[in-house]
Amino acid sequence: MKLEAVRIPPRLRGFAADGAEVFDVVLDGARVAAIAPSREAARGTLLSAFVDAHAHIDKNYTVQDVGAAEGSLFTAIERMAAHRASWTAETLRARMTRALDEAWRAGTRALRTHLDWIGDDAPASLAVFEALRAQWRDRVMLQFVALVPLDAYADPAAGERIAQAVHGAGGVLGAFVYRNEGIVHKLGRVFDLAQHYGLALDFHVDEGLDADATGLRSIAQLAIARGWHGRVVCGHACSLSVQDEGFARDTLAKCAEAGLHLVALPTTNLYLQGAWDRTPVPRGITRIREAAALGLRASLATDNVQDAFYPYGGYDLVETFGLGVQVAHLAPAVDWLDAVTVSPARALGLPWDGRLAPGCPADLVLLAARDEYELLDAAGRRRTVIRAGKCLEQGE
């Protein structure tokens, strides 16, 4: 197969472009065989298939049962906690399969989901996830994070049981971190467990607009002290947006030193953060541009879909990217397409970082957009999804 006259964004190039902007790409089976400059005007934009670094496929599509929280994170948590008691393997499988099917058709090749993990025992969602991970392994590479309240780690025995279960299931250890009492001690316990069991870490951190929420800073300091470079992911970090400029920059500098991966969640953070009794001014999106200036390239991810936390949306990362571009003023937009490709691939430790070069996998998305301005319009978002060198047909 030959893809003629396509733009490849600079941050997705794993080859020397020599000043060219438009290329002809030859696929040979499941690999890219050759990339050469084209003499034609661009007909589309070629990307590696998307990577969704932060989702919740256990709780999606439940908003009709639980209602929308409208700006209250803790109301959403309470509603989902009540609804969780009704979850069965059958209902979980249906919701999770729907999410994966939608993500696959939109062009996602890998997805990391957080699974609510409240007690010591593994949740019912884990067994369903493991079965789906095996079933979908040739289409979407799946990872899971145990989403545990940080305070649960205060009990050493409980923390040990959680870490053992996560290790046995091939997962990632996580925690919900927000202004906890004794936060450094509890985070230290999470790091202890991760180091003992060889687990990567992924935190929900500072998901609010309180300037004194500094979990991100504590995590970065611990990662530096423990030599845990490149193995820590932090999602949300909303409070960074309302902190003093100098303090926020120093925190981000520590994150960069720690090799920490930052994930911004524009849909959920815009929905839950800021006022609901008037037009909101603070919006809650983390400092993406300031992080990039320090060499820390953030990811943009889906987060919640049609549940109490975010009652709308779906699993199309092009839509998420477009919202991120607008809310964070990411310009030129084409320079930020690594936020749904290369950056999340590195955050998840995938074998391929998503940069295009001869010999790389032919798992691609060809967008109709001919330039950066068409990336965000309906016509430009039309796409051809290519997996292992073959176009994904309707119904596959």
C-alpha positions as CSV (number, residue, x, y, z in Angstrom):
1,M,0.0,0.0,0.0
2,K,1.2,3.5,-0.8
3,L,0.0,6.6,1.0
4,E,0.7,9.6,-1.2
5,A,1.2,13.2,-0.3
6,V,0.6,13.1,3.5
7,R,1.9,15.5,6.1
8,I,3.7,13.9,9.0
9,P,3.9,16.2,12.0
10,P,7.5,17.1,13.0
11,R,7.2,15.5,16.5
12,L,6.1,12.2,15.0
13,R,9.0,11.9,12.6
14,G,11.6,9.3,13.4
15,F,13.5,10.1,10.2
16,A,15.4,13.0,8.6
17,A,12.9,15.2,6.7
18,D,15.6,17.4,5.0
19,G,13.2,20.3,4.9
20,A,10.3,18.3,3.4
21,E,6.8,18.6,4.9
22,V,4.8,16.3,2.6
23,F,5.7,12.6,2.1
24,D,4.9,9.4,0.2
25,V,4.7,6.5,2.6
26,V,5.0,2.8,1.4
27,L,3.7,0.0,3.6
28,D,4.9,-3.5,3.2
29,G,2.7,-5.9,5.2
30,A,2.5,-4.9,8.8
31,R,5.5,-2.4,8.6
32,V,6.3,0.9,7.1
33,A,8.8,0.2,4.3
34,A,9.8,3.6,3.1
35,I,9.1,7.3,3.6
36,A,10.2,9.8,0.9
37,P,9.5,13.5,0.1
38,S,6.5,14.1,-2.2
39,R,6.1,16.6,-4.9
40,E,2.4,16.8,-4.5
41,A,0.3,19.1,-2.3
42,A,-0.8,17.5,1.0
43,R,-3.9,15.3,0.8
44,G,-4.0,14.4,4.5
45,T,-2.1,14.1,7.8
46,L,-0.6,10.8,8.8
47,L,-0.2,9.9,12.5
48,S,0.7,6.8,14.4
49,A,-2.4,5.1,16.0
50,F,-3.5,6.8,19.2
51,V,-2.6,5.9,22.8
52,D,-5.1,6.7,25.5
53,A,-3.2,7.1,28.7
54,H,-6.0,7.5,31.2
55,A,-9.6,6.1,31.0
56,H,-12.2,4.6,33.2
57,I,-13.9,1.8,31.3
58,D,-15.4,0.2,34.4
59,K,-17.7,3.2,35.2
60,N,-18.5,4.6,31.7
61,Y,-22.0,4.8,30.2
62,T,-23.7,5.0,33.7
63,V,-24.9,8.6,33.7
64,Q,-28.5,7.7,33.1
65,D,-28.5,5.7,36.3
66,V,-26.4,8.0,38.5
67,G,-27.0,11.5,37.1
68,A,-24.5,14.2,36.2
69,A,-22.5,15.7,39.2
70,E,-22.3,19.2,37.6
71,G,-19.1,20.5,39.1
72,S,-18.7,18.4,42.2
73,L,-15.9,15.8,42.1
74,F,-16.9,14.4,45.5
75,T,-20.6,14.2,44.6
76,A,-19.5,12.2,41.5
77,I,-17.4,9.9,43.7
78,E,-20.3,9.3,46.1
79,R,-22.8,8.5,43.3
80,M,-20.4,6.1,41.6
81,A,-19.6,4.4,45.0
82,A,-23.4,3.8,45.5
83,H,-23.8,2.5,42.0
84,R,-20.8,0.2,42.2
85,A,-22.7,-2.2,44.4
86,S,-24.9,-3.1,41.4
87,W,-22.0,-3.9,39.1
88,T,-21.9,-7.4,37.8
89,A,-19.5,-9.2,35.4
90,E,-22.2,-9.0,32.7
91,T,-22.8,-5.3,33.0
92,L,-19.1,-4.5,33.3
93,R,-18.3,-6.6,30.2
94,A,-21.0,-4.8,28.2
95,R,-19.8,-1.4,29.1
96,M,-16.1,-2.2,28.8
97,T,-16.6,-3.9,25.4
98,R,-18.5,-0.9,24.1
99,A,-15.7,1.4,25.1
100,L,-13.0,-0.7,23.5
101,D,-15.0,-1.1,20.3
102,E,-15.4,2.7,20.0
103,A,-11.7,3.4,20.8
104,W,-10.6,0.8,18.3
105,R,-12.7,2.2,15.5
106,A,-11.5,5.7,16.3
107,G,-7.9,4.7,15.9
108,T,-6.6,3.8,19.4
109,R,-4.0,1.1,19.6
110,A,-3.4,1.1,23.4
111,L,-5.4,2.2,26.4
112,R,-4.8,2.3,30.1
113,T,-7.8,2.2,32.3
114,H,-8.1,2.9,36.0
115,L,-10.2,0.3,37.9
116,D,-11.9,1.4,41.1
117,W,-10.2,-0.6,43.9
118,I,-11.8,0.2,47.2
119,G,-11.3,-2.8,49.5
120,D,-8.3,-5.1,50.0
121,D,-9.8,-7.7,47.6
122,A,-9.5,-7.3,43.8
123,P,-12.7,-5.7,42.4
124,A,-15.1,-7.7,40.1
125,S,-13.9,-5.5,37.2
126,L,-10.4,-7.0,37.3
127,A,-11.5,-10.5,36.1
128,V,-13.6,-8.9,33.4
129,F,-10.6,-6.7,32.4
130,E,-8.2,-9.7,32.3
131,A,-10.5,-11.6,29.9
132,L,-10.9,-8.6,27.7
133,R,-7.2,-7.9,27.7
134,A,-6.7,-11.4,26.3
135,Q,-9.6,-11.1,23.8
136,W,-8.4,-7.7,22.5
137,R,-4.7,-8.2,22.5
138,D,-4.4,-8.2,18.7
139,R,-6.4,-4.9,18.4
140,V,-5.9,-2.7,21.5
141,M,-3.1,-3.2,24.0
142,L,-4.7,-2.9,27.4
143,Q,-3.2,-1.9,30.8
144,F,-4.9,-1.3,34.1
145,V,-4.2,0.8,37.2
146,A,-5.6,0.0,40.7
147,L,-7.3,3.2,41.7
148,V,-7.0,3.0,45.4
149,P,-7.8,5.8,48.0
150,L,-4.4,6.9,49.3
151,D,-5.5,6.5,52.9
152,A,-5.9,2.8,52.3
153,Y,-2.1,2.4,52.2
154,A,-2.0,3.6,55.9
155,D,-2.8,0.0,56.7
156,P,0.4,-1.9,55.9
157,A,-1.3,-5.3,55.5
158,A,-4.0,-3.8,53.2
159,G,-1.4,-2.1,51.1
160,E,0.6,-5.4,50.8
161,R,-2.5,-7.4,49.7
162,I,-3.3,-4.7,47.0
163,A,0.2,-4.6,45.7
164,Q,0.4,-8.4,45.6
165,A,-2.8,-8.6,43.6
166,V,-1.8,-5.9,41.2
167,H,1.6,-7.6,40.6
168,G,-0.1,-10.9,40.0
169,A,-2.4,-9.4,37.4
170,G,0.3,-7.5,35.6
171,G,-1.0,-4.1,36.5
172,V,0.1,-0.7,37.7
173,L,-0.2,0.6,41.3
174,G,-2.2,3.8,41.8
175,A,-3.8,6.1,44.3
176,F,-6.2,9.0,44.5
177,V,-4.2,11.8,46.1
178,Y,-5.8,15.0,47.4
179,R,-4.8,17.0,50.4
180,N,-4.4,13.8,52.5
181,E,-3.3,13.9,56.1
182,G,0.3,12.5,56.4
183,I,0.5,12.6,52.6
184,V,4.3,12.2,52.3
185,H,4.3,9.1,54.6
186,K,1.5,7.5,52.7
187,L,3.0,8.2,49.3
188,G,6.3,6.8,50.6
189,R,4.4,3.6,51.5
190,V,3.1,3.4,47.9
191,F,6.6,3.9,46.6
192,D,7.9,1.2,48.9
193,L,5.4,-1.3,47.6
194,A,6.1,-0.4,44.0
195,Q,9.8,-0.8,44.5
196,H,9.4,-4.2,46.3
197,Y,7.1,-5.6,43.6
198,G,8.6,-3.9,40.6
199,L,5.4,-2.0,39.8
200,A,5.0,1.3,37.8
201,L,3.0,4.0,39.5
202,D,0.0,6.1,38.2
203,F,-1.6,8.7,40.4
204,H,-4.8,10.7,40.3
205,V,-3.3,13.8,41.9
206,D,-4.5,17.3,43.0
207,E,-7.8,17.1,41.1
208,G,-9.2,20.4,42.4
209,L,-8.6,24.1,42.5
210,D,-7.1,24.3,46.0
211,A,-3.7,26.0,45.9
212,D,-2.6,24.0,48.9
213,A,-3.0,20.7,47.1
214,T,0.6,19.8,46.5
215,G,0.6,16.1,46.0
216,L,2.3,16.4,42.6
217,R,5.3,18.1,44.2
218,S,5.5,15.4,46.9
219,I,5.4,12.7,44.2
220,A,8.1,14.3,42.1
221,Q,10.4,14.7,45.2
222,L,9.9,11.1,46.2
223,A,10.5,9.9,42.6
224,I,13.8,11.8,42.6
225,A,14.8,10.5,46.0
226,R,14.0,6.9,45.2
227,G,15.6,7.0,41.7
228,W,12.2,6.1,40.2
229,H,12.9,7.9,37.0
230,G,10.4,7.6,34.2
231,R,8.1,5.1,36.0
232,V,5.6,7.5,37.4
233,V,2.5,8.9,35.7
234,C,0.4,11.7,37.2
235,G,-3.0,12.6,35.9
236,H,-5.0,15.8,36.5
237,A,-2.7,18.2,38.5
238,C,-5.5,20.8,38.4
239,S,-4.3,22.7,41.4
240,L,-1.1,23.6,39.5
241,S,-3.2,26.0,37.5
242,V,-4.1,28.2,40.5
243,Q,-0.8,28.1,42.3
244,D,1.8,30.9,42.4
245,E,3.7,31.0,39.1
246,G,7.1,30.5,40.7
247,F,5.9,27.6,42.9
248,A,4.2,25.9,40.0
249,R,7.3,26.3,37.8
250,D,9.5,24.8,40.5
251,T,7.1,21.9,40.9
252,L,7.2,21.2,37.2
253,A,11.0,21.5,37.2
254,K,11.0,18.7,39.8
255,C,8.6,16.7,37.7
256,A,10.9,17.0,34.7
257,E,13.9,16.0,36.8
258,A,12.0,12.9,38.0
259,G,11.1,12.0,34.4
260,L,7.5,12.1,35.5
261,H,4.7,11.7,32.9
262,L,1.9,14.3,33.1
263,V,-1.6,13.5,31.7
264,A,-4.1,16.3,31.2
265,L,-7.8,15.4,31.1
266,P,-9.6,18.4,29.4
267,T,-13.2,17.0,29.3
268,T,-13.6,15.9,32.9
269,N,-11.5,18.8,34.4
270,L,-13.5,21.4,32.5
271,Y,-16.7,19.8,33.6
272,L,-15.9,19.3,37.3
273,Q,-13.6,22.3,38.0
274,G,-14.7,25.9,38.4
275,A,-18.1,27.5,39.3
276,W,-21.5,26.2,38.3
277,D,-23.6,29.1,39.6
278,R,-22.0,31.4,37.1
279,T,-19.7,31.4,34.1
280,P,-16.5,29.7,35.4
281,V,-13.2,31.6,35.1
282,P,-10.6,29.1,36.6
283,R,-11.0,26.0,34.4
284,G,-8.7,23.4,36.0
285,I,-6.6,22.4,33.0
286,T,-3.0,21.8,34.2
287,R,0.0,23.9,33.0
288,I,0.7,22.0,29.7
289,R,2.6,24.7,28.0
290,E,4.8,25.5,31.0
291,A,5.6,21.8,31.4
292,A,6.6,21.6,27.8
293,A,9.0,24.6,28.2
294,L,10.8,22.5,30.7
295,G,10.9,19.4,28.5
296,L,8.0,17.6,30.0
297,R,5.6,16.8,27.1
298,A,2.1,16.1,28.6
299,S,-0.4,13.7,27.2
300,L,-4.1,14.4,26.5
301,A,-6.4,11.5,27.4
302,T,-10.1,10.6,27.6
303,D,-10.8,10.1,31.3
304,N,-14.5,9.7,31.9
305,V,-17.2,9.0,29.4
306,Q,-20.9,9.4,30.1
307,D,-20.8,8.9,33.9
308,A,-21.2,11.2,36.9
309,F,-17.8,12.7,36.4
310,Y,-18.4,13.6,32.8
311,P,-21.8,12.9,31.3
312,Y,-20.9,13.4,27.6
313,G,-18.3,12.3,25.1
314,G,-16.7,9.1,23.7
315,Y,-13.4,7.5,23.0
316,D,-12.3,9.6,20.0
317,L,-8.9,11.1,20.9
318,V,-9.1,13.5,18.0
319,E,-12.0,15.1,19.8
320,T,-10.1,15.2,23.0
321,F,-7.1,16.7,21.3
322,G,-9.2,19.4,19.7
323,L,-10.6,20.4,23.1
324,G,-7.2,20.5,24.6
325,V,-5.9,22.7,21.8
326,Q,-8.6,25.2,22.5
327,V,-8.7,25.3,26.2
328,A,-4.9,25.4,26.7
329,H,-4.1,27.5,23.6
330,L,-1.8,24.9,22.1
331,A,-0.5,26.5,18.9
332,P,0.4,25.6,16.3
333,A,-1.9,22.6,16.9
334,V,0.2,20.3,14.7
335,D,3.1,20.7,17.1
336,W,1.0,19.1,19.9
337,L,-0.2,15.9,18.1
338,D,2.5,14.0,20.1
339,A,0.0,14.5,23.1
340,V,-2.1,11.6,21.8
341,T,0.6,9.5,20.2
342,V,4.3,9.7,21.3
343,S,3.9,11.2,24.8
344,P,1.3,8.6,26.0
345,A,3.2,5.8,24.3
346,R,6.2,6.7,26.4
347,A,4.2,7.2,29.5
348,L,2.8,3.6,29.2
349,G,6.2,2.2,28.4
350,L,5.0,0.7,25.0
351,P,7.5,-1.1,22.8
352,W,6.9,1.5,20.0
353,D,6.9,5.2,20.9
354,G,4.7,6.1,18.0
355,R,7.3,7.9,15.9
356,L,7.1,7.2,12.2
357,A,10.1,5.8,10.4
358,P,10.9,2.9,7.9
359,G,10.5,-0.3,9.8
360,C,8.0,0.9,12.3
361,P,4.6,-0.8,12.7
362,A,2.0,0.1,10.1
363,D,-0.6,1.0,12.8
364,L,-1.6,4.4,11.5
365,V,-4.4,6.9,11.3
366,L,-4.7,9.0,8.1
367,L,-6.7,12.1,8.8
368,A,-8.3,14.1,6.0
369,A,-6.9,17.3,7.4
370,R,-4.5,18.9,5.0
371,D,-3.1,21.5,7.4
372,E,-3.3,22.3,11.1
373,Y,-6.4,24.4,10.8
374,E,-8.4,21.5,9.3
375,L,-7.5,19.3,12.3
376,L,-10.4,20.6,14.3
377,D,-13.1,20.7,11.7
378,A,-15.6,17.9,10.9
379,A,-14.2,17.2,7.4
380,G,-10.6,17.2,8.6
381,R,-11.4,14.7,11.4
382,R,-12.5,12.1,8.9
383,R,-10.1,9.3,9.0
384,T,-8.8,6.0,7.6
385,V,-7.6,3.7,10.4
386,I,-4.8,1.3,9.3
387,R,-3.9,-1.7,11.4
388,A,-1.0,-4.0,10.5
389,G,-0.9,-2.4,7.0
390,K,-4.6,-2.9,6.2
391,C,-7.5,-0.4,6.3
392,L,-10.0,-1.1,8.9
393,E,-13.3,-1.7,7.2
394,Q,-16.7,-0.9,8.6
395,G,-17.9,-3.7,10.8
396,E,-14.5,-5.1,11.6
